[in-house]
Amino acid sequence: MELLIVDDEAVIREGIKRTLQNRFPGFRVHLAEGPEQAAALLHDYPIQAVLTDILMPGMTGLELMSVCSPRHPHVKWVVISAYSEFAYAQEAVRLGAKDYLLKPIGKDALIGLVERLVAEVAKEQEQTEEALLLKQNRRFLREAVFQRWVSGLDIGALDIRPFVEAYPAFQLVMVKMDSDKAVHLEHFIIENVMGELIEKYGSGFVTIYNSNSLLGLVMFKEGHAMQQLRDELTRHLARYLRIPFQILHSPVLDDFHRVPKEVQKLREASATHSYTPLEVGSDKAVEVALQYIKARYREELSLEKVASVVYLNPVYFCQLFKQKTGHGFKEYVIQLRMDQAKRMLQDPKLKLAEISERVGYQDMRHFTQLFRKKFGLTPSQYRETLGEG
C-alpha cells in the first residue's frame, strides 16, 4: 500500500512515517510539507490513502481534498486536526474523508485507522476482481448454453430468453477446418479473428462447435452485411491458418428456435463446399505471432514462448519479427501494452493498479516508468490531461 502524509511540521510527518513503517514495513510512505507538493505526488505515484493536516500555509487540507478528490476518486482521505479545529474535521468527514486523527496522534489510534484502510482497500480490490470474474464466467456460461442448444442437446431449465432479446435478427457463421490432428492454435486464431470482426461489423459472439469447427453469431449494424465480414475473415484466415478451411453462413434469422436446424444445414452444406487454399511463408508466421500477442498481451509474454507458438527458433523468429514489423519483439509488446493503457485511462472508474495488471504489469512502479518513458507523462498525469480536454 502507498500512503501520503501531508503536514507542514516535519516532526509530525517523520513521526507518522516512522510509526507506519515500523508496523507496516512493506508500505511505501510519501511525505509532503504542503498541498502543492502533495498534488504533485498524487500525480506521480499510485497513492491509495492520504493523511493530511487541516491548517497549512497556502491551502487547507479540506481545499486540497476538494481539489484532488475528483482527479483521484479512488484515494481515501484522513484528516489530522487539533482539538480547536475539530469542526473542520467534522466537515472533512462530511465531504468524504474516511476518518480524522486528533493531535497529538496516538500510535495505537494511527495503526488502528490504517489497518481499517488496508482492509477496505483489500475488500474493494476483491470486489473488483469478483466482478471481472463474474463477467467472464457469464460469457463462458452463455457460450456453453449456446453450444448445447445448437447441438440439439438438452439445456434443462436454463433460459434462452437472453439470446432472443439480445439478437432479434442475426446470422450464423461457421468456420470448419480440414484436419485430423489437434488444432488448438487454429481454434485460438479463428476465435480471435472472428470475434474482432463481429465486434467491428455488429455484435455477437463466437463459440467452439466441435473439434474442428467454430460457430459465430452476429447481428449486423446498419450499413454492414455478411459479405463484408466473410471476405475479410477469409483474407485473414488464409494468412494465419496452417490448414485448409471453409466458411459457411446462414440467411438472416429472426427465430432462435431455428438455430439447431440451421446449424445442421451448414454442416450438410460443408460436404460439398470447397476449402480455401493457404498462403505460405514467413509473413504468415509473423502474422500469427502478432495475433497471439494482441490477444495475450495481459499475460507473461516471452520471445521464446511466442516463437514456440509458430514453431520457429527464437533467434530466427526475433530476426524475422524485426524484419517484418520494423520493431523488436520487446519494443512491440511494450508499445501495445502502453497503447492499451492509454485507452483504459479514459475510464475514470479504473484504478491505476488495475490498469497496470490488465496490461501485464504486476509492478505498478515498473508500469509507471515504462509509460513515462514512452509518452513523457506518468499515467496519472496523462489522465489529468484528459480531464482538461
Backbone torsions as a table, in degrees:
resi	resn	phi	psi	omega
1	MET	NA	144.1	178.5
2	GLU	-115.2	126.4	-179.3
3	LEU	-120.7	156.1	177.4
4	LEU	-125.2	127.7	176.7
5	ILE	-106.3	122.4	-178.7
6	VAL	-118.6	113.1	179.0
7	ASP	-160.5	137.9	-178.4
8	ASP	-79.2	-6.3	177.2
9	GLU	-100.1	114.9	-175.8
10	ALA	-59.8	-38.2	-176.8
11	VAL	-63.5	-34.0	178.5
12	ILE	-73.7	-44.6	178.5
13	ARG	-56.9	-50.8	-176.9
14	GLU	-67.1	-35.8	179.6
15	GLY	-64.9	-43.6	178.0
16	ILE	-64.5	-43.3	179.9
17	LYS	-61.3	-44.3	-179.3
18	ARG	-61.8	-44.1	179.3
19	THR	-61.9	-45.1	-178.1
20	LEU	-67.7	-41.5	-178.2
21	GLN	-71.5	-28.4	174.7
22	ASN	-68.8	-38.1	-177.3
23	ARG	-86.7	-34.4	-177.3
24	PHE	-127.3	76.1	-174.2
25	PRO	-61.9	-21.0	-179.4
26	GLY	-85.0	-6.3	-178.7
27	PHE	-77.2	152.7	173.0
28	ARG	-108.9	118.0	-175.1
29	VAL	-111.4	120.5	178.0
30	HIS	-100.3	150.1	-179.4
31	LEU	-122.8	139.4	175.4
32	ALA	-136.8	136.3	-179.3
33	GLU	-89.6	-5.6	179.5
34	GLY	-165.3	171.3	-176.6
35	PRO	-59.3	-39.0	-177.7
36	GLU	-62.5	-46.1	178.5
37	GLN	-66.2	-37.1	179.2
38	ALA	-61.7	-43.9	-179.8
39	ALA	-61.8	-39.2	179.1
40	ALA	-65.5	-41.4	179.3
41	LEU	-66.4	-37.0	177.3
42	LEU	-63.6	-32.1	177.5
43	HIS	-71.1	-36.5	-168.4
44	ASP	-92.6	-19.1	-174.4
45	TYR	-131.4	152.6	179.9
46	PRO	-78.8	62.1	-176.1
47	ILE	-73.0	135.1	-176.7
48	GLN	-105.0	-21.8	-179.7
49	ALA	-147.8	143.6	178.7
50	VAL	-124.3	128.5	171.4
51	LEU	-107.8	113.0	-173.4
52	THR	-125.7	138.9	171.7
53	ASP	-67.1	156.5	-179.8
54	ILE	-86.7	-55.9	-175.8
55	LEU	-95.1	110.9	179.0
56	MET	-138.1	156.9	179.2
57	PRO	-62.4	135.8	173.7
58	GLY	92.0	-45.0	-176.0
59	MET	-157.0	138.4	178.4
60	THR	-79.8	164.8	176.4
61	GLY	-62.4	-32.7	178.1
62	LEU	-66.7	-39.9	178.3
63	GLU	-67.5	-39.9	176.3
64	LEU	-59.2	-46.0	179.8
65	MET	-62.7	-43.0	-179.1
66	SER	-63.9	-38.8	-178.6
67	VAL	-74.1	-41.2	-171.4
68	CYS	-89.7	-25.4	-176.5
69	SER	-58.1	-44.3	179.0
70	PRO	-61.8	-31.8	-178.5
71	ARG	-82.3	-24.0	-178.1
72	HIS	-132.2	68.8	-172.8
73	PRO	-65.4	-20.0	-178.5
74	HIS	-81.2	-15.1	-174.7
75	VAL	-72.9	139.0	177.1
76	LYS	-100.4	133.2	-173.9
77	TRP	-110.6	138.5	174.4
78	VAL	-132.1	132.5	-178.9
79	VAL	-102.9	148.9	177.9
80	ILE	-114.4	125.6	-176.8
81	SER	-142.9	157.3	171.4
82	ALA	-85.2	166.1	-179.3
83	TYR	-58.0	-36.3	-178.5
84	SER	-68.6	-14.6	-178.9
85	GLU	-106.6	17.6	-172.2
86	PHE	-59.2	-35.6	179.3
87	ALA	-61.7	-35.8	175.9
88	TYR	-62.4	-42.6	-179.2
89	ALA	-61.4	-42.4	178.2
90	GLN	-62.5	-39.6	178.2
91	GLU	-65.1	-38.2	178.7
92	ALA	-61.8	-42.5	178.3
93	VAL	-63.8	-39.5	178.1
94	ARG	-62.5	-33.2	-179.5
95	LEU	-80.0	-8.0	177.0
96	GLY	126.1	-1.0	177.2
97	ALA	-64.3	145.4	-178.2
98	LYS	-73.7	-31.5	-176.9
99	ASP	-171.6	-177.4	175.9
100	TYR	-141.8	154.0	177.4
101	LEU	-120.4	135.3	179.5
102	LEU	-97.0	137.1	175.7
103	LYS	-78.3	143.9	-6.8
104	PRO	-70.8	141.5	-173.8
105	ILE	-79.3	121.4	176.7
106	GLY	-80.1	142.3	-177.8
107	LYS	-61.0	-43.9	-177.7
108	ASP	-63.3	-42.1	179.8
109	ALA	-64.4	-41.3	179.6
110	LEU	-63.5	-48.6	-178.6
111	ILE	-64.2	-42.5	179.4
112	GLY	-60.9	-42.2	-180.0
113	LEU	-64.9	-45.0	-178.8
114	VAL	-66.0	-35.7	176.5
115	GLU	-61.7	-37.9	177.5
116	ARG	-66.8	-39.0	177.1
117	LEU	-63.6	-42.0	179.0
118	VAL	-60.0	-44.9	-179.8
119	ALA	-63.4	-38.7	-179.5
120	GLU	-67.9	-43.2	177.9
121	VAL	-62.2	-44.2	-180.0
122	ALA	-61.9	-40.3	179.9
123	LYS	-65.6	-42.1	179.1
124	GLU	-64.6	-40.3	178.5
125	GLN	-65.4	-39.3	179.0
126	GLU	-64.3	-41.8	179.0
127	GLN	-65.2	-37.7	177.6
128	THR	-64.5	-44.5	178.8
129	GLU	-63.9	-40.1	179.1
130	GLU	-64.7	-39.0	178.8
131	ALA	-63.6	-42.1	178.2
132	LEU	-64.7	-41.4	179.7
133	LEU	-65.5	-41.2	179.2
134	LEU	-62.4	-43.0	178.8
135	LYS	-60.8	-43.1	180.0
136	GLN	-66.1	-43.5	-179.2
137	ASN	-65.0	-35.4	176.9
138	ARG	-61.5	-40.2	178.4
139	ARG	-62.6	-46.1	179.9
140	PHE	-63.9	-39.5	179.5
141	LEU	-65.4	-43.4	178.9
142	ARG	-58.4	-45.0	-177.6
143	GLU	-70.5	-34.7	177.8
144	ALA	-65.7	-42.4	177.9
145	VAL	-62.6	-45.5	-179.7
146	PHE	-62.4	-41.2	-179.6
147	GLN	-60.8	-44.0	177.9
148	ARG	-67.2	-38.5	-178.3
149	TRP	-63.1	-48.4	-177.1
150	VAL	-69.5	-21.2	178.7
151	SER	-86.5	-1.3	179.4
152	GLY	78.6	16.2	-179.0
153	LEU	-89.8	157.1	-179.0
154	ASP	-67.5	132.2	176.4
155	ILE	-108.4	10.9	175.0
156	GLY	60.6	-133.5	-176.9
157	ALA	-89.0	2.8	-179.3
158	LEU	-65.3	139.3	-172.0
159	ASP	-95.4	129.0	177.7
160	ILE	-96.8	4.6	179.8
161	ARG	-57.5	-36.5	177.4
162	PRO	-56.4	-34.8	177.3
163	PHE	-69.1	-45.7	-177.6
164	VAL	-59.9	-43.4	-177.4
165	GLU	-73.4	-34.6	-176.6
166	ALA	-77.5	-29.4	-174.6
167	TYR	-130.7	78.6	-178.4
168	PRO	-67.8	-27.0	176.8
169	ALA	-142.8	126.4	-171.1
170	PHE	-154.1	171.8	173.1
171	GLN	-133.0	155.5	177.5
172	LEU	-104.5	143.3	176.8
173	VAL	-128.0	125.7	178.3
174	MET	-115.9	131.8	172.2
175	VAL	-113.9	120.7	-178.6
176	LYS	-116.8	133.9	-179.4
177	MET	-103.3	147.7	179.3
178	ASP	-101.2	90.2	-177.9
179	SER	-158.0	141.8	174.7
180	ASP	-97.6	-2.9	-177.7
181	LYS	-103.2	169.5	177.3
182	ALA	-63.6	136.1	-176.0
183	VAL	-127.5	50.7	-176.9
184	HIS	-63.5	-46.0	-180.0
185	LEU	-63.7	-41.1	-179.6
186	GLU	-64.7	-38.4	174.3
187	HIS	-57.1	-46.0	-179.4
188	PHE	-61.0	-44.9	-178.3
189	ILE	-62.7	-47.8	-178.0
190	ILE	-63.5	-45.4	-179.1
191	GLU	-60.5	-41.8	-178.3
192	ASN	-67.9	-48.6	-177.5
193	VAL	-66.9	-48.4	-177.8
194	MET	-65.1	-37.7	178.1
195	GLY	-61.3	-42.0	178.4
196	GLU	-64.7	-39.8	-178.4
197	LEU	-71.5	-36.7	176.5
198	ILE	-61.7	-42.5	178.3
199	GLU	-66.8	-33.7	-179.9
200	LYS	-68.4	-41.9	-173.5
201	TYR	-99.5	-9.0	-178.8
202	GLY	179.3	-131.1	177.2
203	SER	-143.8	158.8	-178.6
204	GLY	151.8	-153.5	-177.6
205	PHE	-163.0	171.9	179.9
206	VAL	-127.1	140.6	175.7
207	THR	-139.2	154.6	175.8
208	ILE	-76.2	127.0	-179.7
209	TYR	-90.2	-49.6	174.1
210	ASN	-153.5	-167.3	-172.3
211	SER	-61.6	-24.8	-179.1
212	ASN	-130.0	17.7	179.9
213	SER	-139.2	144.8	171.8
214	LEU	-123.7	151.1	-176.7
215	LEU	-127.1	130.1	177.0
216	GLY	-114.2	148.3	173.1
217	LEU	-118.5	130.7	-176.6
218	VAL	-139.4	133.5	170.8
219	MET	-111.2	113.4	-171.4
220	PHE	-77.1	143.4	171.4
221	LYS	-72.7	158.6	179.8
222	GLU	-59.7	133.9	-179.9
223	GLY	94.7	-4.6	179.1
224	HIS	-121.1	153.3	-177.0
225	ALA	-145.4	168.8	-175.7
226	MET	-58.1	-37.6	-176.2
227	GLN	-59.7	-37.1	178.1
228	GLN	-63.4	-49.6	-179.0
229	LEU	-62.2	-44.6	-177.4
230	ARG	-63.5	-44.0	-179.4
231	ASP	-61.8	-45.9	-178.2
232	GLU	-68.8	-39.0	177.8
233	LEU	-62.1	-42.2	178.9
234	THR	-61.3	-44.9	-179.5
235	ARG	-61.3	-46.0	-178.3
236	HIS	-66.1	-47.2	-176.2
237	LEU	-68.3	-31.4	177.6
238	ALA	-63.6	-27.0	179.3
239	ARG	-88.1	-35.8	-171.0
240	TYR	-89.5	-35.7	-172.8
241	LEU	-80.8	154.7	178.3
242	ARG	-101.7	-4.3	-175.9
243	ILE	-129.9	156.2	178.4
244	PRO	-62.5	152.9	-179.7
245	PHE	-149.0	166.1	174.6
246	GLN	-138.3	150.5	180.0
247	ILE	-121.5	127.1	178.3
248	LEU	-128.5	155.0	178.8
249	HIS	-147.1	159.0	-179.8
250	SER	-92.4	167.8	168.8
251	PRO	-72.2	178.9	176.4
252	VAL	-67.9	131.8	-178.5
253	LEU	-116.6	143.6	174.8
254	ASP	-127.3	9.9	178.7
255	ASP	-129.2	110.2	-175.7
256	PHE	-63.3	-24.7	-178.4
257	HIS	-71.2	-12.1	177.5
258	ARG	-84.3	-9.0	-174.1
259	VAL	-56.1	-50.8	-178.5
260	PRO	-56.9	-42.0	-180.0
261	LYS	-67.8	-38.5	179.2
262	GLU	-66.1	-37.0	177.1
263	VAL	-65.5	-39.6	177.8
264	GLN	-63.2	-37.6	177.1
265	LYS	-63.8	-38.8	178.4
266	LEU	-64.7	-40.7	178.5
267	ARG	-62.6	-42.4	-179.8
268	GLU	-67.5	-38.5	-179.9
269	ALA	-66.5	-28.1	-177.9
270	SER	-64.7	-23.0	-178.9
271	ALA	-65.0	-27.6	-179.2
272	THR	-112.3	6.4	-177.7
273	HIS	-91.5	136.3	-178.5
274	SER	-78.6	156.4	178.8
275	TYR	-93.5	145.8	-179.9
276	THR	-78.0	130.2	177.9
277	PRO	-68.2	157.7	-175.7
278	LEU	-100.2	151.2	167.6
279	GLU	-89.2	150.8	-179.6
280	VAL	-128.1	168.4	175.8
281	GLY	117.1	176.0	-175.1
282	SER	-67.8	-29.0	178.7
283	ASP	-57.1	-40.5	-177.5
284	LYS	-64.9	-39.8	179.9
285	ALA	-61.3	-42.7	179.3
286	VAL	-68.4	-38.8	178.9
287	GLU	-62.9	-42.2	177.3
288	VAL	-62.3	-42.9	179.1
289	ALA	-61.8	-41.1	179.6
290	LEU	-64.1	-40.2	177.0
291	GLN	-63.8	-40.9	179.7
292	TYR	-64.1	-45.6	179.8
293	ILE	-62.3	-43.3	-178.3
294	LYS	-62.1	-36.2	-179.1
295	ALA	-82.5	-24.1	-173.8
296	ARG	-116.7	20.4	-175.3
297	TYR	-64.6	-19.1	179.5
298	ARG	-73.6	-18.9	-174.9
299	GLU	-94.8	175.4	175.2
300	GLU	-72.0	116.7	-177.6
301	LEU	-116.7	128.9	175.4
302	SER	-123.7	156.3	177.2
303	LEU	-57.6	-42.6	-178.1
304	GLU	-62.4	-41.5	-178.0
305	LYS	-65.0	-46.7	-178.3
306	VAL	-68.8	-37.3	177.3
307	ALA	-60.8	-37.1	-179.7
308	SER	-67.8	-29.3	179.4
309	VAL	-62.8	-35.9	-178.7
310	VAL	-104.1	13.9	173.6
311	TYR	57.9	44.2	178.3
312	LEU	-122.3	153.3	173.5
313	ASN	-63.8	133.9	-175.9
314	PRO	-55.1	-41.1	-179.0
315	VAL	-65.2	-46.0	178.9
316	TYR	-65.0	-41.7	-179.9
317	PHE	-61.9	-40.6	179.6
318	CYS	-59.9	-45.2	179.2
319	GLN	-65.6	-42.6	-178.7
320	LEU	-65.6	-41.4	-179.6
321	PHE	-61.5	-45.7	179.6
322	LYS	-64.7	-39.4	-178.9
323	GLN	-65.7	-41.6	-174.6
324	LYS	-82.9	-31.1	-175.1
325	THR	-105.5	-20.7	-176.2
326	GLY	81.7	5.0	-179.5
327	HIS	-131.6	148.5	171.8
328	GLY	-70.4	157.8	-177.2
329	PHE	-58.1	-51.6	-177.9
330	LYS	-62.5	-42.7	179.2
331	GLU	-59.6	-42.5	-179.0
332	TYR	-64.6	-44.0	-178.7
333	VAL	-63.5	-43.9	179.7
334	ILE	-62.6	-44.5	-179.9
335	GLN	-60.7	-43.3	179.2
336	LEU	-61.3	-46.0	-179.3
337	ARG	-64.2	-41.8	-179.3
338	MET	-67.7	-36.7	177.0
339	ASP	-64.4	-40.6	177.5
340	GLN	-65.8	-38.4	179.0
341	ALA	-62.5	-42.3	178.4
342	LYS	-59.3	-40.2	179.1
343	ARG	-65.6	-42.9	-178.7
344	MET	-68.0	-30.8	-179.4
345	LEU	-64.8	-14.9	177.2
346	GLN	-72.6	-16.2	178.2
347	ASP	-94.4	106.2	-176.1
348	PRO	-66.4	-15.1	-179.6
349	LYS	-76.8	-20.6	-178.9
350	LEU	-83.3	125.5	177.2
351	LYS	-76.9	155.8	-178.2
352	LEU	-61.7	-38.0	179.6
353	ALA	-63.2	-38.7	177.9
354	GLU	-63.8	-45.0	-179.1
355	ILE	-62.7	-42.8	179.0
356	SER	-56.4	-45.6	-180.0
357	GLU	-68.3	-38.9	-177.0
358	ARG	-67.3	-23.8	177.9
359	VAL	-101.9	14.0	169.6
360	GLY	99.8	13.7	-178.6
361	TYR	-122.7	114.2	176.9
362	GLN	-77.7	-26.9	-179.4
363	ASP	-91.3	107.8	-177.1
364	MET	-61.1	-38.5	-178.9
365	ARG	-65.7	-40.5	178.2
366	HIS	-63.0	-42.3	177.4
367	PHE	-59.8	-45.3	-179.3
368	THR	-62.0	-42.1	179.8
369	GLN	-63.5	-43.6	-179.8
370	LEU	-65.6	-41.4	-179.6
371	PHE	-63.5	-45.0	-179.8
372	ARG	-64.1	-41.1	179.7
373	LYS	-63.6	-36.4	-176.3
374	LYS	-78.2	-40.0	-171.4
375	PHE	-117.9	-4.7	179.2
376	GLY	78.9	4.9	178.5
377	LEU	-137.4	151.1	171.5
378	THR	-74.6	163.1	176.6
379	PRO	-54.9	-40.3	179.5
380	SER	-64.5	-42.3	179.7
381	GLN	-65.6	-38.8	177.7
382	TYR	-63.6	-43.2	177.7
383	ARG	-61.7	-34.6	178.0
384	GLU	-62.9	-40.7	179.5
385	THR	-64.6	-31.3	178.1
386	LEU	-65.9	-38.7	178.8
387	GLY	-66.0	-32.4	-179.3
388	GLU	-71.5	-26.4	-179.4
389	GLY	-72.5	NA	NA
